[in-house]
Amino acid sequence: MYLPDLLYLSLAYLFKPATLVSIWLIALGWALLHSRSSSRQLPYPPGPAARNMIAGNVLDLPVRFAWNEYIEWGKKYGDILHYRVYNKHTVILHSYDDNVELLDKRSAIYSDRPRIPMLDLMGWTNFNSVLLRYGPKWKQHRRIFQQYFKPEASMKYRSTLGHRKSKRS
């Protein structure tokens, strides 16, 4: 069988009514699911309009000197702006006061490590403080870490460190 014959057969299969109906039902289901999930969320701040429904603003992102483009966007859209690349949303803050308010005062709400399912499956997030997400277990790890590494606790180790330093000299 020649390649054109195979291509003809695959195209003939693609245009069967059952295949077309299945493709349309999947697309309709995806669109309904996407519209319902996005309608329940609060709206994002203003920003550049997405050029593409799937890729979002991927073509708008600057490759070099990104801060210059973000400054221009800030002048155009305001102190808080938003853009989307595929399914990842990014919010850019332009004013110092907004940064302090959101990243210092409300950091428990907005700041966290991303969930990485593969690390969960491998069990690495159970014991590694660096990979823990914010919660009771993270607080426990942080408390233990601070107990031994805060400035007052490090004074206990000065004599040991001084002794080792004098041995090397």
C-alpha positions as CSV (number, residue, x, y, z in Angstrom):
1,M,0.0,0.0,0.0
2,Y,1.4,3.4,-0.9
3,L,1.5,6.5,1.3
4,P,-1.3,8.3,-0.5
5,D,-3.6,5.3,0.0
6,L,-2.8,5.4,3.8
7,L,-3.5,9.1,3.9
8,Y,-6.8,8.6,2.1
9,L,-7.8,5.8,4.5
10,S,-6.9,7.9,7.6
11,L,-8.8,11.0,6.2
12,A,-11.8,8.8,5.3
13,Y,-11.8,7.5,8.9
14,L,-11.5,11.0,10.3
15,F,-14.6,12.2,8.4
16,K,-16.9,9.4,9.5
17,P,-20.0,10.9,11.3
18,A,-19.3,9.1,14.6
19,T,-15.7,10.5,14.7
20,L,-16.9,14.0,13.9
21,V,-19.6,13.9,16.5
22,S,-17.1,12.6,19.1
23,I,-14.7,15.4,18.4
24,W,-17.4,18.0,18.7
25,L,-18.7,16.5,21.9
26,I,-15.2,16.5,23.4
27,A,-14.6,20.1,22.3
28,L,-18.1,21.2,23.6
29,G,-17.4,19.5,27.0
30,W,-14.0,21.1,27.3
31,A,-15.5,24.5,26.5
32,L,-18.3,24.1,29.0
33,L,-16.0,23.0,31.7
34,H,-13.6,25.8,31.0
35,S,-16.3,28.5,31.0
36,R,-17.9,27.2,34.3
37,S,-14.6,27.1,36.2
38,S,-13.5,30.5,35.0
39,S,-16.9,32.1,35.8
40,R,-16.7,31.1,39.5
41,Q,-13.4,32.9,40.0
42,L,-12.9,36.6,40.8
43,P,-11.7,38.5,37.7
44,Y,-8.0,39.1,37.2
45,P,-6.6,42.6,37.1
46,P,-6.3,44.3,33.7
47,G,-3.5,43.5,31.4
48,P,-2.7,42.9,27.7
49,A,-5.4,41.0,25.9
50,A,-4.5,37.3,25.1
51,R,-3.7,36.8,21.5
52,N,-4.5,33.2,21.5
53,M,-7.1,31.2,23.5
54,I,-4.7,28.4,24.3
55,A,-1.3,30.1,24.5
56,G,-2.5,33.4,26.0
57,N,0.1,36.1,26.0
58,V,3.1,34.0,25.1
59,L,3.8,36.0,22.0
60,D,3.6,39.3,24.0
61,L,6.3,38.4,26.5
62,P,9.5,40.3,26.0
63,V,12.6,38.1,25.4
64,R,15.2,40.8,26.5
65,F,14.9,43.7,28.9
66,A,11.6,42.5,30.2
67,W,11.4,45.2,32.9
68,N,11.1,47.9,30.2
69,E,8.0,46.2,28.8
70,Y,6.5,45.7,32.2
71,I,7.0,49.4,33.0
72,E,5.1,50.2,29.7
73,W,2.4,47.8,30.6
74,G,2.2,49.4,34.1
75,K,1.7,52.9,32.5
76,K,-1.0,51.5,30.3
77,Y,-2.9,49.1,32.6
78,G,-2.2,50.4,36.2
79,D,-0.1,49.4,39.2
80,I,-1.5,45.8,39.3
81,L,-1.6,43.9,36.0
82,H,-2.1,40.4,34.8
83,Y,-1.1,38.2,31.9
84,R,-1.5,34.5,31.1
85,V,0.8,32.0,29.4
86,Y,-1.0,28.8,28.7
87,N,-2.7,28.0,32.0
88,K,-0.4,29.9,34.2
89,H,-1.5,33.3,35.4
90,T,1.0,36.0,36.5
91,V,0.3,39.2,38.4
92,I,2.8,42.0,38.2
93,L,2.9,44.6,41.0
94,H,4.3,48.0,40.1
95,S,4.0,50.0,43.4
96,Y,6.0,49.6,46.5
97,D,3.0,49.9,48.7
98,D,1.1,47.1,46.9
99,N,4.2,44.9,47.2
100,V,4.5,45.4,50.9
101,E,0.7,44.9,51.4
102,L,0.4,41.7,49.4
103,L,3.8,40.1,49.8
104,D,4.7,41.0,53.4
105,K,1.4,41.5,55.2
106,R,-0.6,38.9,53.4
107,S,2.2,36.5,52.5
108,A,0.4,33.5,54.0
109,I,-2.4,33.9,51.5
110,Y,-0.4,34.4,48.3
111,S,3.1,32.9,48.8
112,D,3.6,29.1,48.7
113,R,5.6,26.6,46.8
114,P,4.0,25.0,43.8
115,R,2.5,21.5,44.3
116,I,4.6,19.0,42.4
117,P,2.7,15.7,42.2
118,M,5.8,13.6,41.2
119,L,7.6,14.7,44.4
120,D,4.6,13.7,46.4
121,L,4.5,10.2,44.7
122,M,8.2,9.7,45.4
123,G,7.7,10.8,49.1
124,W,10.2,13.6,49.0
125,T,7.8,16.3,50.4
126,N,7.3,14.4,53.6
127,F,10.8,15.1,55.1
128,N,12.4,17.8,53.0
129,S,11.8,21.2,54.5
130,V,12.7,23.0,51.3
131,L,9.8,21.2,49.4
132,L,7.1,21.5,52.1
133,R,4.1,23.7,51.3
134,Y,2.8,26.2,53.9
135,G,0.9,24.5,56.6
136,P,1.2,22.8,60.1
137,K,4.1,20.6,59.0
138,W,6.0,23.5,57.5
139,K,5.5,25.5,60.7
140,Q,6.9,22.6,62.7
141,H,10.0,22.3,60.5
142,R,10.5,26.1,60.6
143,R,10.2,26.1,64.4
144,I,12.9,23.4,64.7
145,F,15.1,25.1,62.2
146,Q,14.8,28.4,64.0
147,Q,15.6,26.8,67.3
148,Y,19.1,25.8,66.2
149,F,19.9,28.5,63.6
150,K,18.7,31.8,65.0
151,P,21.4,34.3,66.1
152,E,21.0,33.6,69.8
153,A,21.4,29.9,69.3
154,S,24.5,30.3,67.1
155,M,26.3,31.8,70.1
156,K,26.4,28.3,71.6
157,Y,28.6,27.2,68.7
158,R,31.1,30.1,68.8
159,S,33.5,28.3,71.1
160,T,33.4,25.2,68.9
161,L,33.9,27.2,65.7
162,G,36.8,29.2,67.3
163,H,38.4,26.0,68.5
164,R,38.3,24.5,64.9
165,K,39.6,27.8,63.5
166,S,42.6,27.8,65.8
167,K,43.4,24.2,64.9
168,R,43.6,25.0,61.2
169,S,45.9,28.0,61.8
